Amino acid sequence: MGLNLPGGNGIRVDTAIYEGYEIPPIYDSMIAKIIAHGISRGEAIAKMKRALEELVIEGIDTNRDFLLKIITNHNFIRGNYDTSFIETEILRKD
C-alpha cells in the first residue's frame, strides 16, 4: 500500500496505519482522521485542503475527493450551509 500522510503546523493525523500495513478485509471504515487547526476558519480550511491534496492512501477506496469537493465549495467556505448541504451542493447533478 502506498501511503503519504500529511503533516505540518496545524495538521494532526490520528491513525494506526503505516507504509506496508495491510488493511484486513473486515476493518473499521475510518482508518485515519485528519484534523486541521488555524487562527481562523479560512486558515483551517486552507490547511485541510493542503492536507487532503498531500494525502495518498493506495490500495483502497477513500473519501478524499469527496472531502475536497466539500471544503472547496464556495458556500461551505462562506459558512453558508445547512443539513441539506451535501444533497444540494455536493451530490446535485449539474
N, C-alpha and C positions, 0 to 999 in steps of 0.2 A: 504494500500500500504506500503510495506517495503521500507525504504529509508535510505541510508547512503551516505552522500555527503563527498567527500574528502576535506582535508584542509592541512594546514601547510605552511611553508616558501616557497614562490614561486608559490603557488596554489591559484587561485581565482575561485569561482563558482558564476555565475550570474544565479539566478533562483527565482521563486516565489513559488515553490512547497515546501512542508514540510510534515513531517510524518503525515499520516492520511488524507492528501489532496486527494480529488477525482478529477481526471482529467476529465473534461467534454467530452462527445463523439465528440464534434466539438471543436478541440483545435489546437493551433499552434504546429506544429510538433517539434519545438525546445523548449523543456520545461526547458532545462538547458544548460549553456555554461560553459565549463571548460577552464581556461587559465593557462598555465604553464610558468614560467619565471625562467631563470637561467643565470649564468655568461657566459655560452657557450651553443651552440646548443645541445651538448651531455648532459649537465646537465638539460636543459629544457626538452629534450626527456625523460630522466630518471625520472624526476618528473612527467611528463604526464603519463608515463607508470604506475608508482605507483598510481597516482590519479585514473586512469581508473580501475586498479585492485581493489582499495578500493570502487569504485562506486557500489552502489546497488540501483536499481530502480525496484521494483517488481510491477507486475500487468499490465505492458505494454511492448511491444517490444521496444528495443533501438538499437542503432548502436554501442554500447560499444565494442563488439567483432570485428566488422569491423575496428574501430579506432585502437584497439590494434594490429590488423594484419598489419595495415599501419605503425605504429610507431615502430614495431619490425622488419620490413623488412630491410634487410641489405643494399639495395640500397637507401632506404629512410634515414637511419641513416647516410650513407656516403654523402648524398646530391646529389645522382645520380638519378635524376628523371626528367620527363618532363610531358607534358599534356597527354601522353599515359600511365602514371604510373599505374593508377587504373586498366585499362584494361589489361595491360601486366603483372603486378606484383601481383595484388590482386585478380582479377577475373579470371585469367587464370586457365585452367584445368591442373593439374599436371599429 
